[in-house]
Amino acid sequence: MADVNWGGIFPVLVTPFGADGSISETRYEALIEDAIANGAQGVVATGSTGEFYALTKAERARLYKLTVDHVASRVPVIAGVADLRAGDVLEACQSAVTAGCAGGMILPPMYAMPSPREIVAFFEYISQNTSLPLMLYNSPRRAGVDITPALVEQLSALPTVVAIKDSSGVITQVSELVQRVGDKIRVFVGYETMIVPARAVGAHGVVAMAHQIAGPLIRDYWDKALTGDKALQDLGRDVFAFYRCFQAGAYYAAIKETMSQLGCDAGGPRLPLLPLADEQKAAISKIIADAGLARWANV
C-alpha cells in the first residue's frame, strides 16, 4: 500500500434532500465547490454527517461516483463505507474502488459491540478483501466500542490501513495515537473544536463538520492553530458556537438547520431523524445572533 499524505481539513459533506426526499445532486455539487474553494484538502462522501445509515446502497454508490467526478482529482475523495454487515461493508468498498475514491472511512461493526479480538478480525477481513485504502473511524459513542491506541497500533500493520479518524474527544488518546502510529498512518480528529490541541500534539488533520457552513473560519483556525496568534481565541469562540448550534438537536439534523439559517439550504434529514422543532430552531437562531456567526457563512 502506497503511503498517503492526507492532512488538513476533510469536510464530511451533508447529503442534501429535496422536499420529496430525493438527493439534490445540484446542491451537493455546490457543497463540494464551496469546500474546495475554502481550502478543503479532501472531502468525505456519505459519512455519518452525510446520513449514510439512511441511504440505500445504490444511493451511496451514486454519491461516491458523483463526488469523484465533480472533484475531478483536485483533492482526495474518501467514501464512508461503514455498515452493519461485513458483506455490506465490502460491497461499499467495492463501489468506492469502482468510483475511483482515494479511500474509505470505516467504523468497527455497529451494534454487535465486538471485543478487541473481534475488532481486529473484522478489519483484517475487510483489508484482505478490498484494495481500498482505509481510514479507521473510532466513534465510541456511535459504535459502542473504543478502538484504543493499542488496538490502532495493531491495526496499523494491515497493509491497507492508512489513517484513523478519532472521535473519542479525548486529547490524551489523540496524543497517544500520534506517538504510537503517527509515523505509520495519518491521524485525524473528528471535531473542529479539537483543532488547536490536536495540532499541538502532532495530528495530521480534521474530519470536519462546520467547514461546509463556515469554511473561512475553519480554514483560518486550522492555519493559525500553531502560531499562538491572538486571533485564535476569537476564532475558537466562534468554532465552539457552531458546535453549540449542532448540539441544539440531533447532530445531523441540527447541522442542516444551521446551514439553512445561514442561507445554505440542505433540506431536512431522513428518518429516523426529524426536522428540528420550533424551540430547537429558535435556540440555533439565538446562538447565531449572539455570536455573530452569519459573517462566516459560505454564501
C-alpha positions in Angstrom: 0.0 0.0 0.0 1.4 3.3 -1.0 1.8 5.9 1.7 -0.8 8.7 1.6 -0.1 12.3 2.5 -3.7 13.1 3.7 -3.8 16.0 6.0 -5.6 19.3 6.8 -9.3 19.8 6.6 -11.5 16.9 5.2 -15.2 18.1 5.5 -17.7 15.3 5.7 -20.5 16.6 3.5 -24.2 16.5 4.3 -26.4 14.8 1.8 -29.0 17.5 0.7 -32.5 16.1 0.3 -35.3 17.8 -1.7 -38.9 18.2 -0.5 -39.7 14.8 -1.9 -36.8 13.1 0.0 -34.7 12.6 -3.1 -31.0 13.6 -3.2 -30.4 17.0 -4.6 -27.3 16.4 -6.7 -27.0 20.1 -7.7 -26.9 21.3 -4.2 -24.5 18.5 -3.3 -22.1 19.6 -6.1 -22.3 23.2 -4.8 -21.2 22.0 -1.4 -18.2 20.3 -3.0 -17.3 23.5 -4.8 -17.6 25.5 -1.6 -15.5 23.1 0.3 -12.6 23.1 -2.2 -12.8 26.9 -2.6 -12.5 27.2 1.2 -9.3 25.2 1.4 -10.6 21.6 2.0 -7.7 19.2 1.4 -10.1 16.2 0.9 -13.8 15.5 1.1 -15.8 12.7 2.7 -18.9 11.4 1.0 -21.7 9.6 2.9 -20.1 9.7 6.3 -22.2 10.0 9.5 -22.9 13.7 8.8 -24.0 12.5 5.3 -26.6 10.2 6.9 -25.1 7.1 5.4 -27.4 4.9 7.6 -30.5 6.4 5.8 -29.2 5.9 2.3 -29.6 2.9 0.1 -26.6 1.1 -1.2 -27.3 2.4 -4.7 -27.6 6.0 -3.4 -24.2 5.7 -1.6 -22.6 4.2 -4.7 -24.1 7.1 -6.8 -22.7 9.7 -4.4 -19.2 8.1 -4.4 -19.2 8.4 -8.2 -20.8 11.9 -8.3 -18.2 13.2 -5.8 -15.2 11.7 -7.6 -16.4 13.0 -10.9 -17.1 16.5 -9.6 -13.9 16.8 -7.6 -12.0 15.8 -10.7 -8.8 14.9 -8.9 -8.5 18.2 -7.1 -8.5 16.6 -3.7 -8.8 13.0 -2.4 -12.4 11.7 -2.0 -13.0 9.4 1.0 -16.1 7.2 0.9 -18.0 6.5 4.1 -18.2 2.7 3.9 -19.5 1.8 7.4 -22.3 -0.7 7.6 -23.8 -3.4 9.9 -22.9 -6.5 7.9 -19.3 -7.2 6.9 -20.6 -8.2 3.4 -22.3 -4.8 3.0 -19.1 -3.0 4.1 -17.2 -4.9 1.4 -19.9 -4.1 -1.2 -19.5 -0.4 -0.3 -15.7 -0.7 -0.5 -16.0 -2.2 -4.0 -18.4 0.6 -5.1 -15.8 3.1 -3.8 -13.0 1.4 -5.7 -15.1 1.4 -8.9 -15.9 5.1 -8.4 -12.3 6.0 -8.1 -12.3 7.0 -4.4 -8.9 7.5 -2.7 -10.0 5.7 0.4 -12.8 4.6 2.7 -13.7 5.6 6.2 -14.8 2.6 8.2 -16.4 2.2 11.7 -16.0 -1.1 13.6 -19.1 -3.2 13.4 -22.0 -1.3 14.9 -24.4 -2.7 17.5 -22.6 -6.0 17.9 -20.1 -4.4 20.3 -17.2 -6.7 19.4 -14.3 -7.5 21.7 -10.8 -6.2 20.7 -10.0 -9.6 19.2 -13.2 -9.4 17.1 -12.5 -5.8 16.1 -9.1 -6.9 14.8 -10.5 -9.9 12.9 -13.2 -7.6 11.3 -10.7 -5.1 10.0 -8.3 -7.9 8.9 -11.2 -9.5 6.9 -12.1 -6.2 5.2 -8.4 -5.4 4.5 -7.8 -8.8 2.9 -10.8 -8.5 0.6 -10.6 -5.0 -0.8 -7.8 -2.9 -2.2 -9.4 0.3 -0.9 -7.1 2.3 1.5 -8.8 2.5 4.8 -9.3 5.3 7.4 -10.3 3.7 10.6 -13.1 5.6 12.3 -13.2 5.5 16.1 -16.5 6.8 17.4 -17.1 5.1 20.8 -20.4 6.9 21.3 -21.8 5.8 18.0 -20.3 2.3 17.6 -20.4 1.4 21.3 -16.7 0.2 21.3 -13.4 2.1 21.6 -10.6 1.5 19.1 -7.9 2.2 21.6 -4.4 3.4 20.7 -3.0 -0.1 21.4 -5.6 -1.6 19.0 -4.9 1.0 16.4 -1.2 0.2 16.6 -2.0 -3.4 15.9 -4.3 -2.5 13.0 -1.7 -0.1 11.5 0.2 -3.2 10.5 -2.5 -4.0 8.0 -1.3 -3.0 4.5 -4.5 -1.1 3.6 -4.9 0.8 6.8 -3.5 4.3 6.1 -5.3 6.7 8.6 -7.5 7.0 11.6 -10.3 9.4 12.5 -10.5 9.6 16.2 -13.8 11.0 17.6 -13.2 9.9 21.2 -13.0 13.6 22.1 -10.1 12.8 24.4 -6.9 14.7 23.7 -4.7 12.3 25.6 -6.0 9.5 23.4 -5.1 11.6 20.3 -1.7 12.3 21.7 -1.0 8.6 22.3 -2.2 7.8 18.8 0.3 10.2 17.3 3.1 8.8 19.5 2.2 5.1 18.7 1.3 5.3 15.0 1.8 8.9 13.7 4.8 7.8 11.7 2.9 5.0 10.1 -0.6 6.3 9.4 -2.3 9.7 9.3 -4.1 10.8 12.5 -7.3 12.8 12.2 -9.6 14.1 14.8 -13.4 14.2 14.4 -14.2 17.7 15.7 -13.0 21.1 14.7 -13.2 22.1 18.4 -10.1 19.9 18.9 -8.0 21.5 16.1 -5.7 23.5 18.4 -4.8 20.8 20.9 -4.7 18.1 18.2 -2.3 20.1 16.0 -0.2 20.8 19.1 0.3 17.0 19.7 1.0 16.4 16.0 -2.3 15.2 14.5 -2.4 15.5 10.7 -5.9 16.5 10.0 -9.6 17.0 11.0 -12.6 15.4 9.5 -14.8 18.4 9.7 -18.5 19.3 10.1 -18.6 23.1 10.4 -16.3 23.7 7.4 -19.1 23.3 4.9 -21.0 26.0 6.7 -18.2 28.4 7.7 -15.2 27.5 5.5 -13.2 30.7 6.0 -13.5 30.3 9.8 -12.3 26.7 9.9 -9.5 27.4 7.4 -8.3 30.3 9.5 -8.5 28.4 12.7 -6.5 25.5 11.2 -3.9 27.7 9.7 -3.3 29.8 12.9 -3.6 26.8 15.3 0.2 26.5 15.9 1.1 30.2 15.7 -0.1 31.5 19.1 -1.9 34.3 17.2 -4.1 36.3 19.5 -6.9 35.9 17.0 -7.1 32.2 17.9 -9.2 33.0 21.0 -11.9 34.8 19.0 -11.9 32.2 16.2 -12.2 29.4 18.8 -15.2 31.1 20.4 -17.0 31.0 17.0 -16.0 27.4 16.3 -17.4 26.4 19.7 -20.6 28.4 19.0 -21.1 26.5 15.8 -20.8 23.3 17.7 -23.4 24.5 20.2 -25.7 25.0 17.3 -25.1 21.4 16.3 -26.0 20.3 19.8 -29.4 22.0 19.8 -30.9 18.8 18.4 -29.9 15.5 16.8 -26.5 16.4 15.4 -27.1 15.7 11.7 -30.5 17.4 11.7 -29.1 20.4 13.6 -26.2 20.8 11.2 -28.7 21.0 8.3 -30.8 23.5 10.2 -27.8 25.7 11.0 -26.9 25.6 7.3 -30.4 26.6 6.3 -30.5 29.5 8.8 -27.2 30.8 7.3 -28.5 30.7 3.7 -27.3 27.3 2.5 -30.4 25.1 2.3 -29.5 21.4 2.6 -33.1 20.2 3.2 -34.2 18.2 6.2 -32.9 14.9 7.4 -34.3 11.5 6.6 -36.0 9.2 9.2 -35.2 8.2 11.8 -34.3 11.9 12.4 -36.8 14.7 12.1 -36.5 18.4 11.2 -35.9 20.4 14.4 -38.8 21.6 16.5 -39.5 25.3 16.7 -37.8 25.7 20.1 -34.7 24.0 18.8 -34.6 26.2 15.7 -35.0 29.3 18.0 -32.1 28.1 20.1 -29.9 27.9 17.0 -31.1 31.4 15.8 -30.1 32.8 19.2 -26.6 31.3 19.1 -26.1 32.6 15.6 -27.3 36.1 16.5 -25.4 36.3 19.8 -22.1 35.1 18.3 -22.5 36.9 15.0 -21.9 33.7 13.1 -23.6 35.0 9.9 -20.4 36.7 8.9 -18.7 33.3 8.4 -21.4 31.8 6.2 -20.0 30.3 2.9 -22.8 32.0 0.8 
